[in-house]
Amino acid sequence: MIYIAEFGYSKKVMEHFMNPKNVGVIENPDGYGKVGNPVCGDLMEIFIKVKDDIITDIKFKTFGCGSAIATSSMVTELAKGKHIDEAIKITRSNVADELDGLPPQKMHCSNLAADALHEAIKDYKNKKKK
């Protein structure tokens, strides 16, 4: 595929871009995170459903490039079924590694995906305290 060779995208990045997992919105989520990058214009939203501190469902909406969509898709796959204390440890490096790497100029996209997940988990924890 031309994108892989020309732009340095792995097959996994292309798969998650072309066929993203967990796209959508969860009505009345237990946790919600929204992050953006004003420089590139990417915007990510993550919605989580949690039962007994396990992420039972997770969805995302992303406005951005192919890498932003791929990293959002991958972070949802990494977090689904995990305990929130385990999911909050997912880093940008974990996301990029699971996608078999990202071009250096696109690494900021994996930051946003992990950050949006962390914000959703923080939101869940704050709601739980109340």
N, C-alpha and C positions, 0 to 999 in steps of 0.2 A: 504494500500500500504506500502511496506517495508520502502521506503524512509521517509515517514511521521513519522512513529514510531521510526525508528532507528536513523535518522539524525535530527529530529526536524523540518522538512519542513511541512508547512501548505498545505492544499488542494489547496489554491489559488496560492501558489508558484509553486506547481506541475502543475497546470493548465496553468499558464503563461510560464512555462518552456517547457511543452509538446506541447502547442498550442500558441506560442507567437503572440501578436498582433503587427501590424505595422512594420513588418520586411522589410528591403529593403533600397533602396537609392532613394533620390529625386534628379534628375538632376537639376542643377542650383538652389540650394536651396537659400532661402532668408537668412537663418542662418545655420551655421554648427559648431558643437562642437565635439571635440575629447579629451578624457581623458584616462589615463591608470594608472595602479598600477604596478610599476616594481617589487614589492615584490611577488605578486601572478600571475602577467602576464596578468591580465584582461585588455581588451581594448574595449572602447565603442565609437561609433560615433552616433551622432544625427543630423538629417537633418530636417529643418522646412521650411514650406511655410506659409507666413503671408499675410493677407489682412486686411487693416484698424486696424493694431496692434492685430489682432486675429489669433491664430495659426490654420490655416485651414487644414493643413496636416503635419504629422510628421512621420518619419521613423527612424529606428535604425539598426545598424550593431554592433554585439558584438562578441568578441572573449573572451570566459571565461567559468566559471562554470555555473551550472544550476541556481544558485542564481543571477548571473550577467545577464543572459538572462531574468529571471523573473522580475528583477527590471527594466531592460531596457524596457520591454514590459509594465510594470505597469506605468512607468513614462510617456510613450507616451500616454497612456490612460488618465492619470490625466491631461496632458497638452493640449490635443486636444480640440479645441473649446474655449480655455481660452484666455483672453487678456494677452499680454506678461507681463504686470506688475503683473498680478495675477500668471501666470505660473512661473515667476522667484522666487516666494515665496515658491514653492514646495521644501520641505526639505527631507533629508534622512529619517527622522522619519515618514513623511507623506507616503513615498513609502513603508517603512517597515510595517507601521500600515495598509495600504490598502491591503497588502499581508498577513495580520493576523500574522505578525511577521516573523523574520528570526532567525536562530541559531546565537548565539553571534559571533562565528567565521566567519560568513558570512555578518555581518553588514557593513563591508567596501564596499561590492558590491552595497548597496543602496546609499552610498556616491557617487560612480562613476556615477550612473544613473542620480542623481540630478545635479551633477557637469557638466556632458555632456550637459544636458538641459540648464543649466545656461550659458555655453560657447556658445551654439547655439544662445541663445537670445542676448548675448553680441555682437556676430558677426553681428546679424541682426541690432542691434541698431547702431553699428559702420558703417555699410554699409549705413544706412539710413541718417546718418549725412553728408555723402559725397555728 
